[in-house]
């Protein structure tokens, strides 16, 4: 059990009340409405797994990446 003791001189301050006292009701209302609208329009994207190496891909159940293609024109024996 937790005992919460409040003294007479201490009054907990609600964060909304503090924001309204500091910035004004109109600015707090506009900021809250914009935050609500912004949050609903944005969709969460899954993280990009293209940059992971094969060890991490195997840990999360993804297939390994194919080997990188040769960048040389005639293949790996072109410069011999």
C-alpha positions as CSV (number, residue, x, y, z in Angstrom):
1,X,0.0,0.0,0.0
2,X,1.2,3.5,-0.8
3,X,0.6,6.4,1.5
4,X,0.2,9.7,-0.3
5,X,0.4,12.6,2.1
6,X,-0.5,16.1,0.9
7,X,0.3,19.1,3.0
8,X,-1.9,22.1,3.1
9,X,0.5,24.4,1.2
10,X,1.1,21.9,-1.6
11,X,-1.5,21.6,-4.3
12,X,-0.8,19.3,-7.3
13,X,-1.0,21.2,-10.6
14,X,-2.6,19.8,-13.6
15,X,-0.4,20.0,-16.7
16,X,-3.2,21.4,-18.8
17,X,-3.9,24.1,-16.2
18,X,-0.2,25.0,-16.2
19,X,-0.1,25.2,-20.0
20,X,-3.2,27.4,-20.1
21,X,-1.8,29.7,-17.4
22,X,1.5,30.0,-19.2
23,X,0.4,30.3,-22.9
24,X,-3.3,31.1,-22.8
25,X,-6.4,29.0,-23.6
26,X,-6.6,29.8,-27.3
27,X,-3.0,28.7,-28.1
28,X,-3.4,25.5,-26.0
29,X,-6.6,24.7,-27.8
30,X,-5.1,25.3,-31.3
31,X,-2.1,23.3,-30.4
32,X,-4.2,20.4,-29.2
33,X,-6.4,20.4,-32.3
34,X,-3.4,20.5,-34.6
35,X,-1.8,17.6,-32.7
36,X,-5.0,15.6,-33.0
37,X,-5.3,16.2,-36.7
38,X,-1.6,15.6,-37.4
39,X,-1.7,12.3,-35.5
40,X,-4.6,10.8,-37.5
41,X,-3.3,11.6,-40.9
42,X,0.1,10.1,-40.5
43,X,0.3,6.3,-40.9
44,X,3.1,4.4,-39.2
45,X,5.5,2.8,-41.6
46,X,7.3,-0.5,-40.8
47,X,11.1,-0.1,-40.5
48,X,13.1,-0.7,-43.7
49,X,14.8,-4.1,-43.7
50,X,16.7,-3.6,-46.9
51,X,19.8,-2.3,-45.0
52,X,20.1,-5.3,-42.6
53,X,22.8,-7.9,-43.0
54,X,22.0,-11.6,-43.5
55,X,22.6,-12.4,-39.8
56,X,20.0,-9.9,-38.6
57,X,17.6,-10.9,-41.4
58,X,17.8,-14.5,-40.3
59,X,17.2,-13.5,-36.6
60,X,13.9,-11.9,-37.5
61,X,12.8,-14.6,-40.0
62,X,13.6,-12.9,-43.3
63,X,15.3,-14.7,-46.2
64,X,18.9,-13.8,-46.9
65,X,19.8,-11.2,-49.5
66,X,21.1,-12.4,-52.9
67,X,24.8,-12.0,-53.5
68,X,25.9,-8.7,-55.0
69,X,26.3,-8.7,-58.8
70,X,29.8,-8.3,-60.3
71,X,30.4,-4.7,-61.3
72,X,33.0,-5.5,-63.9
73,X,32.1,-5.7,-67.5
74,X,33.5,-9.1,-68.3
75,X,32.9,-10.7,-64.9
76,X,35.4,-11.6,-62.3
77,X,38.1,-12.8,-64.7
78,X,38.0,-9.6,-66.9
79,X,41.3,-8.2,-65.5
80,X,43.3,-11.4,-65.7
